[in-house]
Amino acid sequence: MIGITSAKSKIWSKMGARAVFGMAMLELAGQRDDVVVLSADLVTSSGLDRFKKTYPDRCINVGIAEQNLIGIASGLAHEGATVFATSFAPFISMRAGEQIRMNMGYMEMNVKAVGIGSGLAMAHLGNSHYGLEDISVMRSIPNITVLCPADGAEIFQAVFAAAEIKGPVYIRLTGGVNNPIIYDGDYEFEIGKSIRLRDGGDLTIITNGAMAHQSLAAADILQKEGISASVINMHTVKPLDCEAVKVAAINGPIVTVEEHSVIGGLGSAVAEYKSTLKNALPQLFIGLPDKYGKSGDYEYLIDTHGLTGEKIAAKIKEFCRNDGAI
């Protein structure tokens, strides 16, 4: 049990995803002496300053060299360490893509790659730093588990759960500082098992990461308009909770909401499985478009791409009208 409380959740919310990740690693390392962290010159950006001060021999900065990052991490894992390797999402998922494919996918080394600042979280740093395609890349590689936690509490859960399983994991961190709270108490987190955040009878919104809060806000708006939406936090994109998708598809249309390209991410994973079901209703994909856009403040970018609760609700209402889904 992680020991999640309302007070802790409020602190984690203010700190943001990367700082919370650093706190989770510090606590994990205090419980397990096999844990080692590697960074591609992003110790501070990854929230690992306190970890480095507390465990200097277990925090290694390899410099701006993501391919070496994965190679060194795999070597340490081969010698029995549980290794967390961090860099910005596009760099660790694509610059080191071949090394991840061979060492983590093919050789199944016990490395947990952590993509920090994924989605649009890097704001003014622009498209070079946005994690638009990382889920698509990582979930296409065999043997890699893909996690996308919804808030600070779930970052703790994902880190501890990843450390418990033997094998490669990709953890995708979205959102900035002042991340909204989804969980304010202990709850059961299981890799591959989604969590129903809200019950509804007309349709199901399947989401994860920072979009869990926006999806809940959209469901509140829809409720006032007479549309009852369930919301499912699909924190594990791979392996997908197929049973949850099956139940949702039987009960009505599915809407996927993600801070990732609409190609290859959560929506694609859901659609791939849903295509095996008979008589499944149409699916609405809400995410980032298949193009590179402007940079700006995180809130501006979320609004521009239609990923606020209000704009998600409007898209769902339009979808229901056009398809006669409900």
C-alpha positions in Angstrom: 0.0 0.0 0.0 1.4 3.4 -1.0 -0.3 5.3 1.8 -2.2 7.9 -0.2 -4.0 10.5 1.8 -6.0 13.7 0.9 -3.1 15.8 2.3 -0.5 14.0 0.2 -2.6 14.3 -2.9 -2.9 18.1 -2.5 0.9 18.4 -2.2 1.5 16.2 -5.2 -1.1 18.1 -7.2 0.8 21.4 -6.6 4.2 19.9 -7.3 3.4 18.4 -10.8 4.2 15.1 -12.4 8.0 15.3 -12.6 8.5 16.4 -9.0 6.1 13.7 -7.8 8.0 11.1 -9.9 11.2 12.1 -8.0 9.4 11.7 -4.7 8.1 8.3 -5.7 11.6 7.2 -6.7 13.1 8.5 -3.4 10.5 6.5 -1.4 10.9 3.4 -3.6 14.7 3.5 -3.2 14.3 3.7 0.6 12.4 0.4 0.5 14.5 -1.4 -2.1 18.3 -1.3 -2.4 18.3 -2.7 -6.0 16.8 0.4 -7.5 19.0 2.6 -9.7 18.0 5.7 -11.6 19.7 6.9 -14.8 19.1 10.3 -16.4 20.0 11.9 -19.8 21.3 15.1 -18.2 17.9 15.8 -16.7 18.3 15.0 -13.0 16.7 18.3 -11.9 14.0 18.2 -14.6 13.1 14.7 -13.6 12.6 15.7 -10.0 15.6 13.6 -8.9 17.7 16.2 -7.0 16.8 14.8 -3.6 17.3 11.2 -4.8 20.8 12.1 -6.1 21.7 13.7 -2.7 20.4 10.8 -0.7 21.6 8.0 -3.0 24.5 9.4 -5.0 25.8 6.0 -5.9 22.4 5.0 -7.3 21.8 8.0 -9.5 23.8 8.1 -12.8 23.8 11.0 -15.3 24.9 9.7 -18.6 24.6 13.1 -20.4 22.6 14.0 -23.4 22.9 10.5 -24.9 19.7 8.6 -24.8 21.0 5.6 -26.7 23.8 5.2 -24.2 21.2 5.7 -21.5 19.3 2.6 -22.5 22.4 0.6 -23.1 23.9 1.4 -19.7 20.5 0.8 -18.1 20.3 -2.6 -19.7 23.7 -3.6 -18.6 22.9 -2.7 -15.0 19.6 -4.6 -15.3 21.5 -7.6 -16.6 23.5 -7.5 -13.3 20.4 -7.6 -11.2 19.4 -3.9 -10.7 15.9 -2.6 -11.1 16.6 0.4 -13.4 14.5 3.5 -14.1 15.8 5.5 -17.0 14.5 9.0 -17.7 14.4 11.6 -20.4 11.9 13.8 -22.2 9.3 11.6 -23.8 10.2 12.1 -27.5 13.9 11.6 -26.9 13.7 8.4 -24.8 11.0 6.8 -27.0 12.4 7.7 -30.5 16.1 8.8 -30.2 16.7 5.6 -28.3 14.1 3.6 -30.2 16.5 0.9 -31.6 18.1 0.3 -28.2 14.7 0.1 -26.6 13.5 -2.4 -29.2 16.5 -4.6 -28.8 17.4 -4.4 -25.1 14.0 -3.8 -23.6 11.7 -5.5 -26.1 13.7 -8.3 -27.6 16.0 -9.0 -24.6 13.3 -8.1 -22.0 15.7 -6.4 -19.7 14.3 -5.1 -16.4 14.4 -1.4 -17.4 11.6 1.1 -16.7 11.8 3.9 -19.2 10.1 7.1 -18.0 9.0 9.7 -20.5 8.8 13.0 -18.7 6.9 16.0 -19.9 4.8 14.0 -22.4 1.9 15.2 -24.4 2.0 19.0 -24.6 3.5 19.6 -21.1 6.8 21.1 -22.4 4.7 24.1 -23.6 7.0 26.8 -25.1 9.8 24.3 -25.9 7.7 23.3 -28.8 7.3 20.3 -31.1 10.8 19.1 -30.6 9.9 18.4 -27.0 6.3 17.3 -27.3 5.4 13.7 -26.7 2.9 13.3 -29.5 3.9 9.8 -30.7 5.5 8.0 -27.8 2.6 5.6 -27.0 2.4 4.6 -30.6 6.1 3.8 -30.7 6.4 2.1 -27.4 3.3 -0.1 -27.6 4.3 -1.4 -31.0 7.4 -3.0 -29.5 6.7 -6.5 -28.1 7.1 -7.3 -24.3 6.9 -3.6 -23.2 4.2 -2.6 -20.7 2.9 1.0 -21.2 1.5 3.0 -18.3 0.0 6.5 -18.3 -0.9 7.6 -14.7 -3.7 10.2 -14.2 -2.4 12.2 -11.2 0.3 12.3 -8.5 -1.2 9.4 -6.5 -1.2 7.2 -9.6 2.3 8.2 -10.5 3.3 6.7 -7.1 1.2 3.6 -7.9 2.7 3.2 -11.4 6.3 3.5 -10.2 5.9 1.0 -7.4 3.9 -1.4 -9.6 6.5 -1.1 -12.4 9.3 -2.0 -9.9 7.4 -5.1 -8.8 7.1 -6.7 -12.3 10.2 -8.3 -13.9 10.6 -6.8 -17.3 10.5 -3.6 -19.4 8.0 -0.8 -18.7 7.3 2.6 -20.2 5.8 5.2 -17.9 4.4 8.3 -19.6 4.1 11.4 -17.5 1.6 14.1 -18.6 0.4 17.4 -17.2 2.3 20.3 -15.7 2.3 21.8 -12.2 -1.0 22.0 -10.2 -2.3 18.8 -11.7 -5.9 18.1 -10.7 -6.5 15.4 -8.1 -8.2 12.2 -9.3 -7.4 10.0 -6.3 -7.2 11.3 -2.7 -7.0 8.0 -0.9 -5.6 4.5 -1.2 -7.1 2.4 -4.0 -6.4 -0.8 -5.8 -4.0 -0.3 -8.8 -3.3 -3.3 -11.0 -1.4 -3.2 -14.2 -3.7 -4.1 -17.1 -6.9 -3.4 -15.1 -8.6 -0.1 -15.7 -10.5 1.9 -13.1 -14.0 3.2 -13.5 -14.1 6.8 -12.3 -17.8 7.5 -13.0 -20.9 5.4 -14.0 -23.2 6.4 -16.8 -25.7 4.7 -19.0 -25.4 6.4 -22.5 -21.8 6.1 -23.5 -18.3 5.5 -22.2 -15.3 7.8 -22.2 -12.0 5.9 -22.0 -9.1 8.1 -21.1 -5.8 8.3 -19.1 -3.1 10.7 -18.0 -4.0 14.4 -17.5 -7.1 13.9 -19.7 -8.8 11.9 -16.9 -9.6 15.2 -15.2 -10.8 16.8 -18.4 -13.0 13.8 -19.2 -14.6 13.9 -15.8 -15.3 17.6 -16.4 -16.8 16.8 -19.8 -19.0 14.1 -18.2 -20.3 16.6 -15.7 -21.3 19.0 -18.5 -22.9 16.2 -20.5 -25.0 15.2 -17.5 -26.5 18.6 -17.4 -27.5 18.2 -21.0 -29.2 14.9 -20.4 -26.3 12.6 -21.6 -25.0 10.1 -19.0 -21.4 9.2 -19.5 -19.2 6.6 -17.8 -15.5 7.5 -17.5 -12.8 4.8 -17.4 -9.2 5.5 -16.5 -7.2 3.2 -18.8 -3.9 3.8 -17.0 -2.4 0.8 -18.7 -2.4 1.1 -22.5 -0.5 -2.2 -22.9 -1.7 -4.7 -21.9 -5.1 -3.2 -22.6 -8.0 -4.1 -20.3 -10.0 -5.7 -23.1 -12.8 -6.9 -20.8 -13.5 -3.3 -19.9 -13.6 -2.3 -23.5 -15.9 -5.2 -24.3 -18.4 -4.2 -21.6 -18.3 -0.6 -22.7 -18.9 -1.5 -26.3 -21.9 -3.6 -25.4 -23.4 -0.8 -23.4 -23.1 2.0 -26.0 -20.7 4.1 -28.0 -17.1 4.7 -26.9 -15.2 7.9 -26.9 -11.4 7.9 -26.3 -9.7 11.0 -25.0 -6.0 11.3 -24.9 -3.1 13.8 -24.9 -1.4 12.0 -27.8 -1.7 11.8 -31.5 -5.0 10.2 -32.6 -2.9 7.8 -34.6 -1.4 4.8 -32.7 -2.3 5.8 -29.1 -5.0 4.8 -26.6 -7.8 5.4 -29.2 -6.1 3.1 -31.7 -5.5 0.4 -29.0 -9.2 0.5 -28.1 -10.3 0.4 -31.7 -8.0 -2.5 -32.6 -9.6 -4.6 -30.0 -13.1 -3.3 -30.6 -12.8 -4.3 -34.3 -12.9 -8.0 -33.1 -16.4 -7.5 -31.5 -19.7 -8.0 -33.3 -22.1 -5.1 -33.7 -19.8 -2.5 -32.0 -21.0 1.1 -32.3 -18.8 3.8 -33.9 -16.0 5.3 -31.8 -15.1 8.9 -31.4 -11.4 9.7 -31.3 -10.4 12.8 -29.3 -6.7 13.7 -29.2 -4.0 15.6 -30.9 -4.3 16.0 -34.7 -1.9 14.3 -37.1 0.2 17.5 -37.6 2.6 19.7 -35.8 1.1 22.9 -34.3 2.2 26.0 -32.5 3.9 26.2 -29.2 2.5 28.1 -26.2 1.4 27.8 -22.6 0.1 24.4 -21.6 -3.4 25.7 -20.9 -3.5 27.5 -24.3 -2.4 24.3 -26.1 -5.0 22.1 -24.4 -7.7 24.6 -25.3 -6.5 25.0 -28.9 -6.5 21.3 -29.5 -10.0 20.9 -28.0 -8.9 19.0 -24.9 -10.7 21.0 -22.2 -13.8 19.6 -20.5 -16.1 22.0 -22.4 -14.7 21.2 -25.8 -14.6 17.5 -25.2 -18.3 17.7 -24.2 -19.1 19.7 -27.3 -17.4 17.1 -29.6 -19.3 14.3 -27.9 -22.7 16.0 -28.3 -21.9 16.6 -32.0 -20.9 13.0 -32.3 -24.1 11.8 -30.7 -26.2 14.0 -33.0 -24.5 13.0 -36.2 -24.4 9.3 -35.5 -27.6 8.9 -33.7 -25.6 7.0 -31.1 -27.9 7.7 -28.3 
